[in-house]
């Protein structure tokens, strides 16, 4: 075990250029977006719970997604990594 402010002795492995091709990137993106896309294209399942407020719920979710996307863009500009949200 290490003390409070000591760092491990190993250095992180650098990312390999072109490690993920277009196909791999598309498959990972589709897997991550799957739940959101299924909800977006099937509003008949969420409408009974939201009722007349369904358009507002979709708009509120759009605003939340745009805020999240802007944060991810700002983070990616400072910490470019293949780890998406998980950076070291």
C-alpha contacts under 8 A as a table, 3 or more apart, distances in Angstrom:
res1	aa1	res2	aa2	distance
2	X	5	X	7.96
2	X	6	X	6.00
2	X	7	X	7.32
2	X	8	X	7.42
3	X	6	X	5.51
8	X	11	X	7.88
15	X	19	X	7.87
15	X	82	X	7.63
16	X	19	X	5.55
18	X	21	X	6.41
20	X	23	X	7.98
20	X	24	X	5.82
20	X	25	X	6.50
21	X	24	X	5.39
21	X	25	X	6.28
22	X	25	X	5.14
22	X	26	X	6.14
23	X	26	X	5.20
23	X	27	X	6.19
24	X	27	X	5.17
24	X	28	X	6.15
25	X	28	X	5.24
25	X	29	X	6.08
26	X	29	X	5.12
26	X	30	X	6.09
27	X	30	X	5.16
27	X	31	X	6.19
28	X	31	X	5.14
28	X	32	X	6.23
29	X	32	X	5.17
29	X	33	X	6.08
30	X	33	X	5.15
30	X	34	X	5.78
31	X	34	X	5.26
32	X	35	X	7.51
33	X	36	X	5.53
33	X	37	X	6.01
34	X	37	X	5.25
34	X	38	X	6.14
35	X	38	X	5.28
35	X	39	X	6.36
36	X	39	X	5.22
36	X	40	X	6.15
37	X	40	X	4.99
37	X	41	X	6.13
38	X	41	X	5.40
38	X	42	X	6.03
39	X	42	X	5.21
39	X	43	X	6.31
39	X	45	X	7.79
39	X	46	X	7.62
40	X	43	X	6.14
42	X	45	X	6.13
42	X	46	X	7.71
43	X	46	X	5.27
43	X	47	X	5.92
44	X	47	X	5.34
44	X	48	X	7.31
45	X	48	X	6.66
46	X	49	X	5.55
46	X	50	X	6.39
46	X	54	X	7.57
47	X	50	X	5.10
47	X	51	X	5.16
47	X	52	X	7.69
47	X	54	X	5.83
48	X	51	X	5.39
50	X	53	X	5.40
50	X	54	X	5.22
50	X	57	X	7.46
51	X	54	X	5.84
52	X	55	X	7.45
53	X	56	X	5.20
53	X	57	X	6.16
54	X	57	X	5.02
54	X	58	X	6.28
55	X	58	X	5.16
55	X	59	X	6.18
56	X	59	X	4.98
56	X	60	X	6.01
57	X	60	X	5.07
57	X	61	X	6.14
58	X	61	X	5.10
58	X	62	X	6.19
59	X	62	X	4.95
59	X	63	X	6.34
60	X	63	X	5.15
60	X	64	X	6.29
61	X	64	X	4.99
61	X	65	X	6.08
62	X	65	X	5.07
62	X	66	X	6.18
63	X	66	X	5.14
63	X	67	X	6.25
64	X	67	X	5.17
64	X	68	X	6.19
65	X	68	X	5.04
65	X	69	X	5.99
66	X	69	X	4.96
66	X	70	X	6.12
67	X	70	X	5.24
67	X	71	X	6.37
68	X	71	X	5.14
68	X	72	X	6.24
69	X	72	X	5.04
69	X	73	X	6.09
70	X	73	X	5.03
70	X	74	X	6.17
71	X	74	X	5.11
71	X	75	X	6.12
72	X	75	X	5.05
72	X	76	X	5.96
72	X	85	X	7.71
73	X	76	X	5.09
73	X	77	X	6.26
74	X	77	X	5.28
74	X	78	X	6.77
75	X	78	X	5.34
75	X	79	X	5.80
75	X	80	X	7.68
76	X	79	X	5.03
76	X	80	X	4.81
76	X	81	X	7.28
76	X	84	X	8.00
77	X	80	X	6.13
79	X	87	X	7.30
81	X	84	X	6.37
81	X	87	X	6.55
83	X	86	X	4.97
83	X	87	X	5.77
84	X	87	X	7.08
